[in-house]
């Protein structure tokens, strides 16, 4: 999975974007940092497997 795929998913998938935004706000980190975290990557995989 590439970082570009995660960025595209964040840009175009509103449900994934809401999850990432809530995750990053709770941890006070940037979107780019959040997209590198393993839990966010696992959520990304669950969105793409459906």
Buried (B, 14 or more C-beta within 10 A) or exposed (E): EEEEEBEEBBEEBEEBBEBBEEBBEEEEBEBEEBBEBEEBBEBBEEEEEE
